[in-house]
Amino acid sequence: MNRSLGFFAAHTCVGPGDTVARLGGDEFAIVQFCNGCEPTAVPGLASRIVEVVAAPYEIDGHLLVIGVSVGILLAPEDGDHPDQLLKNADLALEGAKADGRPTYRFFETGMDARAQARRVLELDLRLALQRNEFEMHDQPVQDLVSGEIAVCEALVRWSHPQRGLIAPNHFIAIAEETGLIFGDWVLRRA
């Protein structure tokens, strides 16, 4: 997102007592003080930000559409120390990004455990490449009309030394997101 556009869009959504700060890159924090306010105030703000940022922008004759993900936490329920608050807000943001744009997501206690499990899996993936723990299986696809094999798919399986065979839906997406995808490896094996 263009930094100035994002800051401007977020700033137009907040109230006079709220604070908008750019954390870096395209990440912003909004601190909304809300004593005794309606329970819908926070998701209402998040919805307004998603809607305002998603509105098309015209810059130099080009129409730009930007998506946004919003992570939400409530203090002091989700933390009372600034470092903990930022960490939990980041976990909520990652959850929103995983759900797809444009959306918002509240922090949930289990997010930290899932994030830690993901980091362990990423480390295991890196080691698995070094230890040759991946297997490739060919799966022929038959043309139903002619009865002939039309193509052959290459399927990657991970044979983990402690956890056994790990299904692709548990590691392929992470391998793609972290740049560990095995395209070259699959092509060489095929």
Phi and psi in degrees as GROMACS dihedral restraints (atoms count N, CA, C in turn):
[ dihedral_restraints ]
;  ai    aj    ak    al  type     phi  dphi    fc
    3     4     5     6     1   -62.0    20    10
    4     5     6     7     1   126.2    20    10
    6     7     8     9     1   -58.6    20    10
    7     8     9    10     1   -45.1    20    10
    9    10    11    12     1   -68.9    20    10
   10    11    12    13     1   -36.3    20    10
   12    13    14    15     1   -64.4    20    10
   13    14    15    16     1   -45.1    20    10
   15    16    17    18     1   -63.0    20    10
   16    17    18    19     1   -43.7    20    10
   18    19    20    21     1   -63.1    20    10
   19    20    21    22     1   -46.1    20    10
   21    22    23    24     1   -61.7    20    10
   22    23    24    25     1   -46.4    20    10
   24    25    26    27     1   -62.0    20    10
   25    26    27    28     1   -45.5    20    10
   27    28    29    30     1   -64.7    20    10
   28    29    30    31     1   -39.4    20    10
   30    31    32    33     1   -65.9    20    10
   31    32    33    34     1   -31.6    20    10
   33    34    35    36     1   -73.8    20    10
   34    35    36    37     1   -12.6    20    10
   36    37    38    39     1   -94.6    20    10
   37    38    39    40     1   -17.3    20    10
   39    40    41    42     1   -91.7    20    10
   40    41    42    43     1   163.8    20    10
   42    43    44    45     1   -87.7    20    10
   43    44    45    46     1   175.9    20    10
   45    46    47    48     1   -65.2    20    10
   46    47    48    49     1   -25.7    20    10
   48    49    50    51     1   -93.4    20    10
   49    50    51    52     1     0.1    20    10
   51    52    53    54     1   -91.5    20    10
   52    53    54    55     1   160.1    20    10
   54    55    56    57     1  -125.1    20    10
   55    56    57    58     1   135.0    20    10
   57    58    59    60     1  -114.9    20    10
   58    59    60    61     1   131.2    20    10
   60    61    62    63     1  -136.6    20    10
   61    62    63    64     1   140.0    20    10
   63    64    65    66     1   -87.9    20    10
   64    65    66    67     1   121.7    20    10
   66    67    68    69     1   -83.0    20    10
   67    68    69    70     1   -27.9    20    10
   69    70    71    72     1   149.4    20    10
   70    71    72    73     1   152.8    20    10
   72    73    74    75     1    54.4    20    10
   73    74    75    76     1  -123.2    20    10
   75    76    77    78     1  -112.0    20    10
   76    77    78    79     1    29.8    20    10
   78    79    80    81     1  -110.7    20    10
   79    80    81    82     1   133.7    20    10
   81    82    83    84     1  -127.7    20    10
   82    83    84    85     1   154.0    20    10
   84    85    86    87     1  -121.3    20    10
   85    86    87    88     1   140.9    20    10
   87    88    89    90     1  -124.2    20    10
   88    89    90    91     1   124.1    20    10
   90    91    92    93     1  -105.0    20    10
   91    92    93    94     1   118.2    20    10
   93    94    95    96     1  -115.5    20    10
   94    95    96    97     1   116.5    20    10
   96    97    98    99     1   -87.5    20    10
   97    98    99   100     1   127.8    20    10
   99   100   101   102     1  -147.7    20    10
  100   101   102   103     1    83.1    20    10
  102   103   104   105     1   -87.9    20    10
  103   104   105   106     1   119.2    20    10
  105   106   107   108     1    68.3    20    10
  106   107   108   109     1    22.3    20    10
  108   109   110   111     1   -84.3    20    10
  109   110   111   112     1   170.9    20    10
  111   112   113   114     1   -64.2    20    10
  112   113   114   115     1   146.4    20    10
  114   115   116   117     1   -62.2    20    10
  115   116   117   118     1   -21.4    20    10
  117   118   119   120     1   -85.1    20    10
  118   119   120   121     1    -1.4    20    10
  120   121   122   123     1   -62.3    20    10
  121   122   123   124     1   -44.0    20    10
  123   124   125   126     1   -70.7    20    10
  124   125   126   127     1   -52.8    20    10
  126   127   128   129     1   -64.0    20    10
  127   128   129   130     1   -27.1    20    10
  129   130   131   132     1   -63.9    20    10
  130   131   132   133     1   -43.1    20    10
  132   133   134   135     1   -64.1    20    10
  133   134   135   136     1   -44.9    20    10
  135   136   137   138     1   -60.7    20    10
  136   137   138   139     1   -43.0    20    10
  138   139   140   141     1   -62.6    20    10
  139   140   141   142     1   -41.5    20    10
  141   142   143   144     1   -63.4    20    10
  142   143   144   145     1   -41.6    20    10
  144   145   146   147     1   -63.4    20    10
  145   146   147   148     1   -46.1    20    10
  147   148   149   150     1   -58.9    20    10
  148   149   150   151     1   -43.9    20    10
  150   151   152   153     1   -67.6    20    10
  151   152   153   154     1   -45.6    20    10
  153   154   155   156     1   -66.8    20    10
  154   155   156   157     1   -44.1    20    10
  156   157   158   159     1   -67.1    20    10
  157   158   159   160     1   -33.5    20    10
  159   160   161   162     1   -75.4    20    10
  160   161   162   163     1   -11.7    20    10
  162   163   164   165     1   -63.2    20    10
  163   164   165   166     1   139.7    20    10
  165   166   167   168     1   -63.3    20    10
  166   167   168   169     1   141.9    20    10
  168   169   170   171     1  -114.3    20    10
  169   170   171   172     1   139.6    20    10
  171   172   173   174     1  -107.3    20    10
  172   173   174   175     1   120.1    20    10
  174   175   176   177     1  -131.6    20    10
  175   176   177   178     1   121.7    20    10
  177   178   179   180     1    50.6    20    10
  178   179   180   181     1    41.2    20    10
  180   181   182   183     1    79.4    20    10
  181   182   183   184     1     3.1    20    10
  183   184   185   186     1  -108.4    20    10
  184   185   186   187     1   136.9    20    10
  186   187   188   189     1   -91.0    20    10
  187   188   189   190     1   121.0    20    10
  189   190   191   192     1  -114.1    20    10
  190   191   192   193     1   136.6    20    10
  192   193   194   195     1  -122.7    20    10
  193   194   195   196     1   128.5    20    10
  195   196   197   198     1  -118.4    20    10
  196   197   198   199     1   138.3    20    10
  198   199   200   201     1   -99.9    20    10
  199   200   201   202     1   159.5    20    10
  201   202   203   204     1  -143.0    20    10
  202   203   204   205     1   145.8    20    10
  204   205   206   207     1  -118.7    20    10
  205   206   207   208     1   140.3    20    10
  207   208   209   210     1  -126.7    20    10
  208   209   210   211     1   127.8    20    10
  210   211   212   213     1  -103.9    20    10
  211   212   213   214     1   134.8    20    10
  213   214   215   216     1  -125.2    20    10
  214   215   216   217     1   137.8    20    10
  216   217   218   219     1  -138.5    20    10
  217   218   219   220     1   156.9    20    10
  219   220   221   222     1  -116.2    20    10
  220   221   222   223     1   126.4    20    10
  222   223   224   225     1  -100.6    20    10
  223   224   225   226     1   143.7    20    10
  225   226   227   228     1   -92.0    20    10
  226   227   228   229     1     3.4    20    10
  228   229   230   231     1   -58.7    20    10
  229   230   231   232     1   -40.0    20    10
  231   232   233   234     1   -98.4    20    10
  232   233   234   235     1     9.6    20    10
  234   235   236   237     1   144.1    20    10
  235   236   237   238     1   153.4    20    10
  237   238   239   240     1  -130.1    20    10
  238   239   240   241     1     2.8    20    10
  240   241   242   243     1  -110.1    20    10
  241   242   243   244     1   139.1    20    10
  243   244   245   246     1   -52.8    20    10
  244   245   246   247     1   -42.4    20    10
  246   247   248   249     1   -63.3    20    10
  247   248   249   250     1   -41.7    20    10
  249   250   251   252     1   -66.6    20    10
  250   251   252   253     1   -39.8    20    10
  252   253   254   255     1   -62.5    20    10
  253   254   255   256     1   -45.6    20    10
  255   256   257   258     1   -64.7    20    10
  256   257   258   259     1   -41.6    20    10
  258   259   260   261     1   -61.9    20    10
  259   260   261   262     1   -45.8    20    10
  261   262   263   264     1   -69.4    20    10
  262   263   264   265     1   -35.3    20    10
  264   265   266   267     1   -64.3    20    10
  265   266   267   268     1   -39.1    20    10
  267   268   269   270     1   -65.5    20    10
  268   269   270   271     1   -39.3    20    10
  270   271   272   273     1   -63.4    20    10
  271   272   273   274     1   -40.6    20    10
  273   274   275   276     1   -65.1    20    10
  274   275   276   277     1   -39.6    20    10
  276   277   278   279     1   -62.1    20    10
  277   278   279   280     1   -44.9    20    10
  279   280   281   282     1   -60.6    20    10
  280   281   282   283     1   -38.7    20    10
  282   283   284   285     1   -62.5    20    10
  283   284   285   286     1   -40.0    20    10
  285   286   287   288     1   -66.0    20    10
  286   287   288   289     1   -42.4    20    10
  288   289   290   291     1   -62.1    20    10
  289   290   291   292     1   -38.7    20    10
  291   292   293   294     1   -66.2    20    10
  292   293   294   295     1   -29.9    20    10
  294   295   296   297     1   -75.2    20    10
  295   296   297   298     1   -16.8    20    10
  297   298   299   300     1   100.3    20    10
  298   299   300   301     1   152.3    20    10
  300   301   302   303     1   -90.3    20    10
  301   302   303   304     1   158.5    20    10
  303   304   305   306     1   -85.5    20    10
  304   305   306   307     1   133.8    20    10
  306   307   308   309     1  -163.3    20    10
  307   308   309   310     1   172.6    20    10
  309   310   311   312     1  -132.5    20    10
  310   311   312   313     1   159.3    20    10
  312   313   314   315     1  -147.4    20    10
  313   314   315   316     1   136.1    20    10
  315   316   317   318     1   -81.1    20    10
  316   317   318   319     1   148.8    20    10
  318   319   320   321     1   -65.1    20    10
  319   320   321   322     1   138.8    20    10
  321   322   323   324     1  -127.9    20    10
  322   323   324   325     1   143.7    20    10
  324   325   326   327     1   -53.3    20    10
  325   326   327   328     1   -40.1    20    10
  327   328   329   330     1   -69.5    20    10
  328   329   330   331     1   -10.5    20    10
  330   331   332   333     1   -62.0    20    10
  331   332   333   334     1   -36.7    20    10
  333   334   335   336     1   -65.2    20    10
  334   335   336   337     1   -43.0    20    10
  336   337   338   339     1   -64.0    20    10
  337   338   339   340     1   -40.7    20    10
  339   340   341   342     1   -65.5    20    10
  340   341   342   343     1   -39.6    20    10
  342   343   344   345     1   -64.3    20    10
  343   344   345   346     1   -40.9    20    10
  345   346   347   348     1   -65.9    20    10
  346   347   348   349     1   -42.1    20    10
  348   349   350   351     1   -62.3    20    10
  349   350   351   352     1   -38.0    20    10
  351   352   353   354     1   -65.1    20    10
  352   353   354   355     1   -42.5    20    10
  354   355   356   357     1   -62.2    20    10
  355   356   357   358     1   -39.5    20    10
  357   358   359   360     1   -63.8    20    10
  358   359   360   361     1   -42.8    20    10
  360   361   362   363     1   -64.1    20    10
  361   362   363   364     1   -40.0    20    10
  363   364   365   366     1   -60.5    20    10
  364   365   366   367     1   -44.5    20    10
  366   367   368   369     1   -62.9    20    10
  367   368   369   370     1   -44.3    20    10
  369   370   371   372     1   -60.3    20    10
  370   371   372   373     1   -38.8    20    10
  372   373   374   375     1   -61.6    20    10
  373   374   375   376     1   -44.3    20    10
  375   376   377   378     1   -61.6    20    10
  376   377   378   379     1   -43.3    20    10
  378   379   380   381     1   -68.1    20    10
  379   380   381   382     1   -36.3    20    10
  381   382   383   384     1   -62.7    20    10
  382   383   384   385     1   -37.5    20    10
  384   385   386   387     1   -62.7    20    10
  385   386   387   388     1   -42.3    20    10
  387   388   389   390     1   -67.5    20    10
  388   389   390   391     1   -34.1    20    10
  390   391   392   393     1   -94.1    20    10
  391   392   393   394     1     6.4    20    10
  393   394   395   396     1    55.1    20    10
  394   395   396   397     1    48.8    20    10
  396   397   398   399     1   -89.2    20    10
  397   398   399   400     1    -1.6    20    10
  399   400   401   402     1   -93.6    20    10
  400   401   402   403     1   143.5    20    10
  402   403   404   405     1  -121.3    20    10
  403   404   405   406     1   147.4    20    10
  405   406   407   408     1  -115.4    20    10
  406   407   408   409     1   133.1    20    10
  408   409   410   411     1  -120.7    20    10
  409   410   411   412     1   138.0    20    10
  411   412   413   414     1   -90.2    20    10
  412   413   414   415     1   137.3    20    10
  414   415   416   417     1  -127.5    20    10
  415   416   417   418     1   106.0    20    10
  417   418   419   420     1   -70.4    20    10
  418   419   420   421     1   144.6    20    10
  420   421   422   423     1  -116.2    20    10
  421   422   423   424     1   120.4    20    10
  423   424   425   426     1   -95.2    20    10
  424   425   426   427     1   136.7    20    10
  426   427   428   429     1   -74.0    20    10
  427   428   429   430     1   120.2    20    10
  429   430   431   432     1   -68.7    20    10
  430   431   432   433     1   -26.7    20    10
  432   433   434   435     1   -78.2    20    10
  433   434   435   436     1   -51.8    20    10
  435   436   437   438     1   -88.1    20    10
  436   437   438   439     1   -20.3    20    10
  438   439   440   441     1    81.1    20    10
  439   440   441   442     1    -2.4    20    10
  441   442   443   444     1   -88.5    20    10
  442   443   444   445     1   157.1    20    10
  444   445   446   447     1   -74.8    20    10
  445   446   447   448     1   120.9    20    10
  447   448   449   450     1   -87.4    20    10
  448   449   450   451     1   -45.1    20    10
  450   451   452   453     1  -147.2    20    10
  451   452   453   454     1   169.6    20    10
  453   454   455   456     1  -129.9    20    10
  454   455   456   457     1   121.3    20    10
  456   457   458   459     1   -87.9    20    10
  457   458   459   460     1   144.8    20    10
  459   460   461   462     1  -100.2    20    10
  460   461   462   463     1   118.1    20    10
  462   463   464   465     1  -109.6    20    10
  463   464   465   466     1   128.0    20    10
  465   466   467   468     1   -96.4    20    10
  466   467   468   469     1   132.6    20    10
  468   469   470   471     1  -125.1    20    10
  469   470   471   472     1   146.6    20    10
  471   472   473   474     1  -112.2    20    10
  472   473   474   475     1   117.2    20    10
  474   475   476   477     1   -98.6    20    10
  475   476   477   478     1    91.5    20    10
  477   478   479   480     1   -78.3    20    10
  478   479   480   481     1   134.7    20    10
  480   481   482   483     1   -61.8    20    10
  481   482   483   484     1   -31.6    20    10
  483   484   485   486     1  -101.9    20    10
  484   485   486   487     1   -35.2    20    10
  486   487   488   489     1   -99.3    20    10
  487   488   489   490     1    -0.1    20    10
  489   490   491   492     1    76.1    20    10
  490   491   492   493     1  -154.0    20    10
  492   493   494   495     1   -73.2    20    10
  493   494   495   496     1   123.0    20    10
  495   496   497   498     1  -104.4    20    10
  496   497   498   499     1   127.7    20    10
  498   499   500   501     1   -64.9    20    10
  499   500   501   502     1   144.9    20    10
  501   502   503   504     1   -57.9    20    10
  502   503   504   505     1   -32.5    20    10
  504   505   506   507     1   -66.1    20    10
  505   506   507   508     1   -11.9    20    10
  507   508   509   510     1   -93.6    20    10
  508   509   510   511     1   -11.8    20    10
  510   511   512   513     1  -136.7    20    10
  511   512   513   514     1   -22.7    20    10
  513   514   515   516     1   -62.3    20    10
  514   515   516   517     1   -46.8    20    10
  516   517   518   519     1   -61.0    20    10
  517   518   519   520     1   -41.5    20    10
  519   520   521   522     1   -67.1    20    10
  520   521   522   523     1   -38.9    20    10
  522   523   524   525     1   -62.7    20    10
  523   524   525   526     1   -38.7    20    10
  525   526   527   528     1   -68.1    20    10
  526   527   528   529     1   -46.2    20    10
  528   529   530   531     1   -64.7    20    10
  529   530   531   532     1   -32.5    20    10
  531   532   533   534     1   -94.3    20    10
  532   533   534   535     1     0.5    20    10
  534   535   536   537     1    80.8    20    10
  535   536   537   538     1    11.6    20    10
  537   538   539   540     1   -93.0    20    10
  538   539   540   541     1     9.2    20    10
  540   541   542   543     1   -57.3    20    10
  541   542   543   544     1   147.4    20    10
  543   544   545   546     1   -98.6    20    10
  544   545   546   547     1    29.2    20    10
  546   547   548   549     1   -52.6    20    10
  547   548   549   550     1   -50.6    20    10
  549   550   551   552     1   -63.8    20    10
  550   551   552   553     1   -41.8    20    10
  552   553   554   555     1   -62.0    20    10
  553   554   555   556     1   -44.3    20    10
  555   556   557   558     1   -64.5    20    10
  556   557   558   559     1   -44.2    20    10
  558   559   560   561     1   -62.6    20    10
  559   560   561   562     1   -41.8    20    10
  561   562   563   564     1   -64.0    20    10
  562   563   564   565     1   -42.5    20    10
  564   565   566   567     1   -69.3    20    10
  565   566   567   568     1   -36.6    20    10
